[in-house]
Amino acid sequence: MKAITYCVTLEEPLLATALEGDPNSAVSYDYIPGSVLRGALIGMELRKTRRSELDLSDEATRRRFFSDKVRFLNAYAALNGKRSLPAPQTWSQKKYAGAADKDKVKDIIFGSSDEADEKGKPKSLRGKFVALDIGQTALIADLKRTISVHVQRDRRFGRSREDAGALFRYDALAAGQVFKAAILCDSDADADYLADLLRKNTALFLGGARTAGYGRVTISEVDVSSEWHETGEPVQVHQPIVITLLSDVIVRNKDGQYAPDLPSLCDALGIPLDSVEKAFLSQTVVGGFNRKWGLPLPQVPAISMGSMLMLGQGSLDQARIKRLTELVEHGIGERRNEGFGRLTISWQRSDRANLSGVKSAPVPKPAEVKLSASQKLWQEMQTRIQRQKSERDALAEANKLSLSLGGLPKSQINRLRQIVLSERLKPESERQLSQAIRDFFKDISGKRAGKHFEKARVNGKRMEDWLSQTVSEPNGLLIIDAVLERAAKQGSK
């Protein structure tokens, strides 16, 4: 098996809609589902082959995108360069802890969950994402979200109307965060093919509301490895065996019905029900959206990520333990190619029963960005637009200044203006306007022209003093040139 790992950086807020919220609202997951990433890879394949839909008669296409031989895992928050994982439901912190204990994380599966003292009541980390750092430290993802309100617009009129002006609220993952994902491939050829697709399509859109300023992401750090492990460490069997679900799991019972319960989970794991010593399970409802159909997927009950089982010591023989280690790689249940059914064993163990929790934000590393030709053109356009705005502001400021020439002739004004224009044409690093102005006034000192400039005033100041002061200000050259242009129009012949 080979694993493709890659980072997804949110350039815009992401709306990967979960099944919650009001009818006129959309709330995003705290992660990027594998189904969304699988859809993005399908889009890359369509663009590469220049097709409007996939060729399902091709065996390689079916294997890569529609079989469990390729599994598109969820993208979880990247913490200190590591892919975080759903926090086990048994990880907790004291709700009313003092300063010394507020950051401590305890795994209650290795002790009693009963707390007699209300001040020490445990608060579960369920729904959080964590990564184990150096020593006994657990990094806890501090995800940022953004809430925006949108107004429904009439498509024909391009604005809201009395009969079509509903308010929508979007609760999305904020831009600037980094998530780490993986694709597991049974075939080396498939891994190389999909990794090449990712490297050639670094900019794409994910999730919903893409035309409303959501969903633009960047793909980076694409790597292929045969030694990748989802928890960051090889699977080792410790007693007692603890099974932790790293994603939602969809399983059916013996009658073929969706059943997010302990017996159905044990059947999927291939372990006897009486081998379970402790179980912490919770349920959720999963759905999705099929863009090919243009319809939502059926909603089905599932076992939530972070659920876990503790098996009795020595309750499994070697054959069943070997089978469990194989399931860590392949997963269990349905929709495994969309990131469902992930698990690990012995990631929770007694030597990790007490940890120190530290909040960490999934922030991207500052890196040099290589711009495409279109991006460079857009950047140049933005620079020109900003420069034009600065020029308009400078001209407006120059026109507000009072100007008194005192009989200053146009010839001397144009002589000075020519010096300013010649400096404007030089590169910024070579400009020496201050020295050029000083040389001009030194040259006319004591002459008739110098006496004319002595009488000229700009905003109540001697023109020479105003020029010396303005030349060092932002857009000083523009302002001076605009004032001299006004002066040339008003000056005497």
Buried (B, 14 or more C-beta within 10 A) or exposed (E): BBBBBBBBBBBBBBBBBBEEBEEEBBBBBBBBBBBBBBBBBBBBBEEEEEEEEBEEEEEEBBBBBBBBBBBBBBBBBBBEEBBBBBBBBBBBBBBEBEEEEEBBBBBBBBEEEEBEEEEEEBEBBBEBBBBBBEEBBBBBBBBBEBEBEBEEEEEEEEEBEEEBEEEBBBBBBBBBBBBBBBBBBBBEEBBEBBBBBBEEBBEBBBBBBBEBBBBBBBBBBBEBEEEBBBBEEEBEEEBBBBBBBBBBBBBBEEEEEBBBBBEBBBBBBBBEEEBBBBBBBBEBBBEBBEEEEEEEBEEBBBBBBBBBBBBBEEBBEEEBBEBBBEBBBBBBBBBBBBBBBBBBBBBBBBEBBEBEBBEBBBBBEEEEEEEEEEEEEEEEEEEEEEEEEEEEBBBEBBEEBEBBBEEBBBEBBBBBBEBBEEBEEEEEEEBEBBEBBBEBBEEBEEEEBBBBBBEBBBEEBBBBEBBBEBBEEEBBBBBBBBBBBBBBEEBEE
